[in-house]
Amino acid sequence: MTSEIEYNAKLDEARSYIMEQVPSLPELGIILGSGLGAFADLVENKVTIGYQDIPHFPISTVEGHAGQLVFGKVKGRSLVVMQGRFHYYEGYTMQEVTFPIRVMQVLGVKGLIVTNAAGGINPDFQAGDLILIKDHLNLMGENPLRGPNLAKLGPRFPDLSEAYNSEWRQKALALMPDYEIRPQEGVYAGMSGPSYETPAEIRYSRSIGADMVGMSTVPEVIVANHGGMKVLGISCVTNMAAGILPQKLSHGEVMETAERVGKKFVNFVEGLMKVL
């Protein structure tokens, strides 16, 4: 496991490289989930940096994840957009999965919008819905804060009683009808993947309060909170989870649904730039 000194040195190298490339530092970070990468097309005065060029950055290996940081502005807000994320199931450690969040923190980013494609568990949801995350269940069997604490960035035992900022959620809920989106919130269950869940696992998840399920987001949100960032989470329900409907699950269906609702998603997140 990387020591605190080694990890901080890697962060400094990544930060220095990025600061040489971009004219101004971002105030807000956005992580784009599977099939939701089109938001990056809105960024003005953009500077794009491939993950492979940033010191110590992992490389995204999943279809639907472009693998680059996009810096620039949307509606006057200075942003860094992750067009493609990293997953625990790809074989990365939790420290590697969350390294981009740490880089954002040392760049001075104070807020994070995290998005994902999720399976719907709540029977009131349907494929294509956009759901605000109000809380999560970490069922991944690992925590990204395990190991030496990065004391310069946050406390040993961070509070997660409001992991998803309530003020931002209320603003987002109030905005949803303007974009013909039904205002809905839910609890996201994070699984390690990469296999989809069994019907029994979905019944269990529902019994303990989960409304949707996915293989990302939770590690990033934990680390964001550790570093004092405000977080807004949005799930795109791309399919109903195993056993909810009599159907097989596939990544192709996830991508197809995410692309179908992509324009509505992009417009909504653009609108959030004016209220958050």
N, C-alpha and C positions, 0 to 999 in steps of 0.2 A: 504494500500500500504506500502511495506517495506521501512523503512527509509534508508538513505545513510549509516548510521553507522551500522545498522543491516545487510544490504546487503554486505557491506565490510567485516563484521565479518564472514558471510557465505562463502564468497570467500576465506578468509584466512584459514578457516577450510578445505575446499576442496583442496586448494593448498597444505597445510601441509600434508594431507593424501596422495596425489598423489606423492609428493616429497619423501615420505618414501618408495614408491613402485618402483620408476623408477631410474635407475642409472644415466641418463643424461636427461637434459631438451630439449624439441623439439624446432625447429626453424620454422616449417611449420605445419599448421593444414589442415586437409582434412575432409570434411563432405560428407559421402556417402549416396546418395538418394536411393529411393525404387528400390530394385533389383540390386543395383550396389555395394553391399558389398564385392564382390570377391577381390577387390583391397587389402583388408587387408591381404589376403593370401600371398602377396609378401613381407610383412614386415619381416625383419630379426632381430634376437636378441629381439624378441617381448616380451613385458610385457602387459598382457591384464587385464583390470580392469572393472568389471561389473558396470553398472550405479547404481545398487542398493547398491553398496558398498561405493560409493563416497558421503560424507556428502552433503546433500541438493540438490543432482542431481535428476532431474525428471526420470521417467521410460518410455521407449518407448513402445507403445501399438499397433503399426501398423505392419501388416504382411510385411515382407521384410526388417525389421529393427532389427538387432541382439541385440542392446542394450549394447554396450561396447566400452570403449576407448582402442585403441591399440597403444602402444608406441614402437618405434624401428626405423630402418633405411631402406630406399629404395634408391638404387644408391648413397649411402653415405650421403643422406640427413636425418637428424634427424626429425622424424615426430610424430604427434599425430593424429590418425585417429578415427573419430567418425563413428562407424559402427551402424548406426541408429540415427535418429534425433527426435526432438519433434516438434509437430505442435500445432498451436493455436486451431484448431478444436478439439483436444483431451481434451480440457477443461483447459489447462494450461494458466497462464497469460503470457503476452509477456516477462516479466522479467524471468519467468521460462523457456520459450522457448529458450531464448538467454543466459541463465546462463552458458552453456558450452563455449560459445565464451568469456565470461568474465573470466572464469577459464583459458582459453588459454592465454588471455592477461596478467593475473597476473603470469602465468608461463613463460612469455617472448616471446611468439609466435608472430612473426612479419608479417606473411603472411598466407592467407587462400585460399584454393581451395574449392569452394562450388559446389556441384552437385545436380541435381534433375531429377526426371521424370516429363515431361511436356506434355501438350496437344498442338498440333500444330495448329496455327491460320493462319500463312502465307501459302498461297497455294503452294509456292515453296518448302515447307518442306514436308517430308514424314516420316512415322513411321520408327524408327531406326536411324534417323539422329542425330548426335551430333552437338549442336549449342553453340557457345560461347555467353554468355550474355554480351551485350554492355551497357545496361541500364535497369531500371525496372520502373514499375508503382505500387505504393502501393495502392491497392484497397481492403485492408483487414479491413479498418475502424478503425485501431488502429496503434499506433507507440510505439516501445519498449523503446523509450527514454522518454516517458511521465512519469512525476513524478519527484522526486528529482534527480538532476544531480549527476553522479558519477564523481566528479571533479578531482579525482586522475587519472582517466582513459581518460577523454576527455572533450571537451568544451560543454557548454550548447546548442550552436547552431552549430552543425558540418556541414561542407560543403559536399554535395553529388554530386558535379558537375562531379566528376570522381569516382563514386562508384565502378566501375570495372576498375582496373588499365589498362591504355591504353598500356603501355610498355609490360606488361605480355600478353595482348590480342594479340598484334602484333607477339610476339614470338610464342604464341600458334597457331595462324593462319598460320604462316610460317611452323610449324611442322606438321600440319594436313595432307597434301598430303603424307608425309612419311608413314602414317598409313592408307592410302587409305580412308581418310575422306575428304569430300568436305568442303573447308573452308567457313563457314557461321557464321554470327552473327545475333543477334536478341534482341528485347526488351521483357523482361519477365514481365507478369502481375501477381502479387500475390493476390490471393483471399483467403478468410477465410475458405471456405469449411465447412463441409465435402461433401456436395452435389456437383456434377459436375455442371458446368455452363449451363444455358439454351442457346439455339441458339441465342436468342435476346441479352443475355449478351455477347456472343462471337462476334456478329456483332458490338456491342458497343465497346468492347475492341479493335477490329480490327480498328474501325474508329478513335480511339484515339492513335493508333500507336503500339499496342501489336502484337508480332509475335508468342508468345507462352504463355501458362497460366498454373499456378500451385498453390499449397497450402502451399508453404514453402519459404525458401531462403531470401525473402525480409527482415524479421526481423533480421536475422543473419547478413546480409550484412550491414544493417544500424548500428548495434552495432559494427561490425568489423571496419567500417569506423570511428565511434565515438572514438574507441580506437586506431586509427592510423595504422590499419593493411592494407596491400595491399591485394586486392581480385581479384581472377579469378573465373568466374562462367561458368559452363558447364551444359546445359540442354540436356537430352536424350529425344527426341520426341518419346513417347511410343504409341501415338494414335493421330489422328486428333480430334480437339475439336468439341463440339456439333454443328451440322448443317453444318460443312464443308463437311462431307461425310454422306450418308444415313445409319448410323449405331448407335447402342446403345453403351454406354460406361460402362466399368467395370474395377475394380482394377485387376482382373485376367489378362486382356489384357495388362495392364500396366506392371505387373510383367513378363509376357511372353516375351514382346518386350525387356524390360530391360535386361533380362537374355540372349536373343538372341544376343544382341550387346555387352554383358558384356565383352567378351574377347577383342574386339577392344577398348572398353573404358579403360579397365585395361592397355593395352599396351600403349595407348596414354598418360594416366596419368603418367605411369612409365617413358615415354619419357620426359614428362614435368619436371621431377625431374632434368634433365640434363641442362635445359635451363632457368628455372625461378630463 
